[in-house]
Amino acid sequence: MGREIDENAPLLSHNGQDEPRPKFSLCVFPAYLRPYLELARIEKPTGFVLMFWPFAWGLTMAAYRTKMPIQDYWWSMVNCTFGAIILRTSACTINDILDRELDAGVARTKQRPIPSGRISVFAASLYVAAQYIVGVAFFVATLEGLALWVAMFQLLPLFAIYPLMKRFTYWPQAWLGFAMNFGFITTWVATTGYVDNILLSVAMAACWCWTMLYDTIYACQDIQDDLKMGVKSTAILFGSWTRPYLIAIATCFLVLLAIAGVLNNQGLPFFIISVGGTTAHVVWQFLTVNLDDPESCWRTFNRNGYLGWPLWAGLILDHALLCY
């Protein structure tokens, strides 16, 4: 029998240097496209899902408030999906451009397209410029008024600033908590046509706590490399207190989620399925995660993509019962 192929082993490129073997989902694309798709994290769907859920939650709560027709709701969900995709891809590209030197010193990220030399900074800059053009055109075509400005704010400055935060503060996850969740405000305002200051503040605070939870767990993977490179994070700041702090943050997330439901006059399905199901998922995370094990942290981070399902299920059932 022939020697088995190690899918994680490097490939020898035409110039004699090692290149990472493409992940299975990228192998269906031509070789010259793979670094650009990898730069956009196409092979790592969890980031897209985490970006999508605040859009979906905000839209569904707004649809419940306004008794939005179901056909309009699903069309808006299509727009939410594309908006999350363009935000995610452009955010990853600008992040990798600005973090290229730091990524080169971290074992988990040193084979990304820019630090590994498979894409030049100039080519990546053209790539992100094209992503921004597409994003601006899409939001201009689908949004107006305050909703448009909120979407633009999320697309451009929020994610461009985030990579710089880890150089100056131990709270980059706090900034990411705002950047990842502005889609909630966008879809709420686009659907209702007005700003509910109290509800949006509570809902955004809940989403912020959720992002703090999953991104601190994510950062636990790289603590040793980050210390070596001078990168700051809440995982480093919290130290041996990481688990109790995360439990406190998760508790705030669940309490704020319930308060948001009360403020929006949500029905029983929300409190049983959304709040109850999300609580069960969070408890499961804490029972299974080992914050000292990078593989366990990565696995738990990915599980947060599934957390959105029970939360959304209660919301959409509420909407369906109200309209039908």
Secondary structure, 3 states (H helix, E strand, C coil): CCCCCCCCCEEECCCCCEEECCCHHHCCCCCCCHHHHHHCCCCCCHHHHHHHHHHHHHHHHHHHHHCCCHHHHHHHHHHHHHHHHHHHHHHHHHHHHHCHHHHHCCCCCCCCCCCCCCCCHHHHHHHHHHHHHHHHHHHHHHCCHHHHHHHHHHHHHHHHHHHHHHHHCCCHHHHHHHHHHHHHHHHHHHHHCCCCHHHHHHHHHHHHHHHHHHHHHHHHHHHHHHHHHCCCCHHHHHHHHHHHHHHHHHHHHHHHHHHHHHHCCCCHHHHHHHHHHHHHHHHHHHHHCCCCCHHHHHHHHHHHHHHHHHHHHHHHHHHHHHHC
